Amino acid sequence: MFKLRDVCFFVAGAAFFHMVSHILLPFYVNLPYEFGCITITSTFNNAIIVVSAIVTAALLYAGVKLKR
């Protein structure tokens, strides 16, 4: 059915989309932005971008290392 390799690539794509959405966020929303109980500042947004990039790279690396 689904292999772990396919799941890694799918979640890596979702993490990449999350990273791109946070890169584009300051162009469409004035920061700081209050979202519920969370305030997204420029520094916090940059940290989210870095973490999403690391997660994307790690998932792609894991997906490549898994057998077909």
C-alpha positions as CSV (number, residue, x, y, z in Angstrom):
1,M,0.0,0.0,0.0
2,F,2.0,3.1,1.2
3,K,5.7,2.8,1.8
4,L,7.5,4.9,4.4
5,R,9.5,6.4,1.6
6,D,6.4,7.8,-0.1
7,V,5.1,9.2,3.2
8,C,8.5,10.9,3.8
9,F,8.3,12.6,0.4
10,F,4.7,13.6,1.0
11,V,5.3,15.2,4.4
12,A,8.5,16.8,3.0
13,G,6.3,18.5,0.4
14,A,3.9,19.7,3.1
15,A,6.8,21.1,5.1
16,F,8.1,22.8,2.0
17,F,4.7,24.4,1.4
18,H,4.6,25.5,5.0
19,M,8.1,27.1,4.6
20,V,7.1,28.9,1.4
21,S,3.9,30.2,3.0
22,H,5.9,31.7,5.9
23,I,8.4,33.3,3.4
24,L,5.5,35.0,1.7
25,L,3.6,35.9,4.9
26,P,5.3,39.3,5.5
27,F,4.4,40.4,1.9
28,Y,0.7,40.0,2.7
29,V,0.3,40.6,6.4
30,N,1.8,43.3,8.6
31,L,4.0,41.8,11.3
32,P,3.6,41.4,14.3
33,Y,0.3,39.6,13.6
34,E,-1.9,38.3,16.4
35,F,-3.4,34.9,15.6
36,G,-5.5,33.7,18.6
37,C,-3.2,33.6,21.5
38,I,0.0,33.6,19.4
39,T,1.7,36.7,18.2
40,I,3.8,36.1,15.1
41,T,6.7,38.5,15.0
42,S,9.4,38.8,12.4
43,T,11.9,36.9,14.5
44,F,9.4,34.1,15.3
45,N,8.5,33.9,11.6
46,N,12.2,33.6,10.6
47,A,12.6,30.8,13.2
48,I,9.6,29.0,11.7
49,I,11.2,29.2,8.2
50,V,14.5,27.8,9.4
51,V,12.8,24.9,11.3
52,S,10.6,24.1,8.3
53,A,13.6,24.1,6.0
54,I,15.5,21.7,8.4
55,V,12.5,19.4,8.6
56,T,12.1,19.4,4.8
57,A,15.8,18.5,4.3
58,A,15.7,15.8,6.9
59,L,12.6,14.2,5.4
60,L,14.0,14.3,1.9
61,Y,17.3,12.8,3.2
62,A,15.4,10.0,5.0
63,G,13.2,9.4,1.9
64,V,16.3,9.1,-0.3
65,K,18.0,6.7,2.1
66,L,15.0,4.3,2.4
67,K,14.7,1.4,-0.1
68,R,12.2,1.5,-2.9
